[in-house]
């Protein structure tokens, strides 16, 4: 089972649904179009570590942009893509 959330708002955001999903699936892959370090995915990961770590059956994986200034001419390289997301899902699924 895969639960997919599109957080259209980061304040407030739907913590209870994400926690319920992690408790059900035992896994979390966070995809966002920001730097890996200090991006919102780190906040999601911290919440799960604080509130649901005992439910995890695999490490949390983040698929993000890179820790560089945003390269407008190389957006297709910087942004998460389907291949990187599929690799992350496979990693947590097969852990």
C-alpha positions as CSV (number, residue, x, y, z in Angstrom):
1,X,0.0,0.0,0.0
2,X,1.2,3.5,-0.9
3,X,-0.2,6.6,0.6
4,X,0.5,9.8,-1.3
5,X,0.2,13.3,0.2
6,X,0.4,16.5,-1.7
7,X,1.0,19.1,1.1
8,X,-0.4,22.2,-0.5
9,X,0.0,24.1,2.7
10,X,3.0,23.9,5.0
11,X,1.4,25.9,7.7
12,X,-0.8,24.3,8.9
13,X,0.0,20.8,7.5
14,X,-1.7,17.5,8.0
15,X,0.5,15.9,10.7
16,X,-2.1,13.4,11.8
17,X,-2.6,11.9,8.4
18,X,1.1,11.5,7.8
19,X,1.6,9.9,11.2
20,X,-1.3,7.5,10.6
21,X,0.2,6.6,7.2
22,X,3.6,5.8,8.7
23,X,2.0,3.8,11.5
24,X,0.1,1.8,8.8
25,X,2.9,1.3,6.2
26,X,6.0,1.5,8.4
27,X,7.8,3.6,5.8
28,X,8.3,7.2,4.7
29,X,9.7,8.6,1.5
30,X,9.6,12.4,1.3
31,X,9.9,14.1,-2.1
32,X,10.2,17.9,-2.3
33,X,11.8,20.5,-4.6
34,X,14.1,22.1,-2.1
35,X,17.6,21.6,-0.8
36,X,18.2,18.3,1.0
37,X,19.6,20.1,4.1
38,X,17.1,22.3,6.0
39,X,14.2,21.7,3.6
40,X,10.7,20.8,4.7
41,X,11.5,17.1,4.3
42,X,13.8,17.4,7.3
43,X,10.9,18.7,9.3
44,X,8.7,15.8,8.2
45,X,11.5,13.4,9.0
46,X,12.0,14.9,12.5
47,X,8.3,14.6,13.2
48,X,8.3,10.9,12.4
49,X,11.5,10.4,14.4
50,X,9.8,12.1,17.4
51,X,6.3,10.6,17.1
52,X,6.4,7.4,15.2
53,X,9.9,5.9,15.1
54,X,8.8,2.6,16.7
55,X,6.5,2.1,13.7
56,X,9.2,2.4,11.1
57,X,10.3,-0.7,9.3
58,X,12.8,1.1,7.1
59,X,14.9,4.2,7.2
60,X,13.2,7.5,6.1
61,X,14.4,8.5,2.6
62,X,14.3,12.0,1.2
63,X,14.3,12.7,-2.5
64,X,15.1,16.4,-2.9
65,X,17.1,19.0,-4.8
66,X,20.8,19.1,-4.1
67,X,22.5,21.3,-1.5
68,X,23.5,23.9,-4.1
69,X,22.0,27.2,-5.3
70,X,19.1,26.5,-7.6
71,X,20.6,26.2,-11.2
72,X,17.8,27.5,-13.4
73,X,19.4,26.2,-16.6
74,X,19.8,22.8,-15.1
75,X,16.4,22.5,-13.4
76,X,15.9,19.0,-15.0
77,X,19.0,17.7,-13.2
78,X,18.3,19.5,-9.9
79,X,14.6,18.6,-9.4
80,X,13.5,15.2,-8.1
81,X,12.4,13.0,-11.0
82,X,10.5,9.8,-11.4
83,X,13.6,7.6,-11.5
84,X,15.0,9.0,-8.2
85,X,11.6,8.6,-6.6
86,X,11.3,5.0,-7.8
87,X,14.7,4.2,-6.5
88,X,13.8,5.6,-3.1
89,X,10.5,3.7,-2.9
90,X,12.4,0.5,-3.9
91,X,14.9,1.1,-1.2
92,X,12.4,1.4,1.6
93,X,10.2,-1.4,0.2
94,X,13.1,-3.9,0.0
95,X,14.8,-2.9,3.3
